[in-house]
Amino acid sequence: MPRWVVKLFALVGTFVLPLVCTLLPYKVSGYIARKGASGKRLLSYLMCLGGGIFFGTYLLHMGPEVQTILKHSLLDPYGITYPLAELIVGVGFFIVLFAEKLVLRWNKRRVGRKCKDTRRLPVTPELTVGLTDVEQTSCNGSKCARSPSQQMCPKCIEGKRCSGDQHAM
């Protein structure tokens, strides 16, 4: 096989494989949402598997290669005996951890602001018709005591805690 064909396949593969792996969660998310608790457990297992694959890739391939490159280019020429590669990995881990915490906090504030905005909406029965069980959870985390086929109570729509006693129709 000519070299250009192999390079073309490699180029297409490096584009298609990450694209498929990036779009796959969007297709799987509907299945996970329909399965409820077992779907969340499956997602947790898949995330652990993905994390293990990344960690194994680092330990078996990237870690030793980074250590070799740093040893030949920086540590030996300057007489440094400090484990610099491990320090860089540790700092990188904490940068990623900090960024993740920052994004989660930002998202939590954004969702909180949306909940405050929806509490100001007028309470009308038309707003609650056809809501699913997941959608009947209010912003403060309490769940409406009515069944998913019924309308949410005004307290749940306003974001107040639902006691369940006012749900007799």
N, C-alpha and C positions, 0 to 999 in steps of 0.2 A: 504494500500500500504506500502511495506517495506521502512524503512528509507533510505536505500542505493539507492533506485530507485529515491526518492525525491532529494537526494543529487546529483545524476547523472544528473537528469533533470536540476537542478539549475546550475551545472557546465557547462553543454552543453549550457544552455541558456545564461550564462555569457560570453561564447565564441562566440556563433552564433549571438546574438543580436548586440553587438558592431561591429562584422565583417560585417554584413549586412548594418548597419548604416554608416560604413566607406566606403563601396563599392558603396552605392547608389548614391552619388554625381557623380561618374564617369559615371554611366549609364544615369543620368539626364542631364549631361552637354551638350551632343549632342542635346537634345531636346531644352535646353535653348538657345544654339547657333543658332539653326534653327529658333527660334521664334523672335530673335532680341530684340527690345525694350520691348515687352510684356514678353519675357522670362526673361529679366533682372529685370523687375518689380516683376514677380513671385518669382525669386530668392531672391529679397530684402524682400518680404513678408515672405518667408520661414526662412530667417535669423533672422528677427524680432521675429517670432514665436519661433525659437530655443533659442534665447537670453532670451525671456520672460520665457520660460520653465526653463532654468538654473537659472534665477534670482528668480523665484518663488520657485524652489527647495531649493535655499539657504535660502530665507526668512522663509519658512514654516518648513523646516526640519533641514538643516545643521547649520544655524545661532543659533537657540536656543540650539541645542546640543553642539556646540562648546562653547557657553557661559556657559552652565552648567558644562562641563568638566573643563574649565579653572577656573571657580569659585571654584569648589571643590578641584582642584589639585594645583592651584597657587595663586589665589586671596585671598581666605579666610585664608590659612595657613600663608601667609606673610603680611596680612593686607593691600593689595593693593586695592585702590578704583577706579583706572583708568580703563576705558573701553578697556581692552587689546584685547578682541576678535574683536571688531570693528577696532582697530588699525591694527591688523594682516590682516584683510580683505582688508582694504584700501591700505596697503603696497603691498599686493598680487595683487590687481587691478593695481597699478602703475607699478609693475614689469612686468605683462603681457602686459600692454600698451606699456612700453618701449621696450620689446622684439618684439612686433608686428611692431612698428615703425622702429626698427633696421632691421628687416627682409625685410620690404617693401623698405627701403632705399637701402639695399644691392641688392635686386632684381632689383630695378630701375637702379642702376649702371651697373649691369650685362647685362641687356637688352640694355642699352646705348652702352656698349662695343660691343655687338653683332651687333648693328646697324652700328657702325663705321666700323666693319669688313666687313659687307655686302656692304657698300658703296665703298669699294676698289675693289669689283668684277668687271670684265669687263662687259659692257652693251651688252648683246646679246638678240635677240628676243626669243631664246629658253628658257631663264630663266623665261619669263613672260607668256608663253602660259598656259592657263587653270587655272589661278589664280582666286579665288573667290573674291567677293566684299570686304570681310574682309581682305583678303591677299593683296589687292591692296592699303591698307593704308600704307604709308611709315613710317619710324622710327620717323620722326619729327611730326607725327600726321596729316599731310595733306593727303588728299585723291586724288587719280588720277581721273581726270575728264572723263576719258574714261569709257565706259560701261564695266561690268565684262566679257563680251564675247570678248572684244578686248584686245590687249596687253597693258601693262603699258608703259607710255612714258619713255624715258631715264632719264629725270629729276627726275621722281618719283622713279625710280630704284636707282638712286644715292643718294636719300634722300633729294633732294632739293624741294623747294615749287613748286607745280604744278600750272601753271596759266590757263591751259585749252586751250590756243590759239594755241598751237603747235600740237594739236591732230588731225588735219585734215589729213586723210590718202590719 
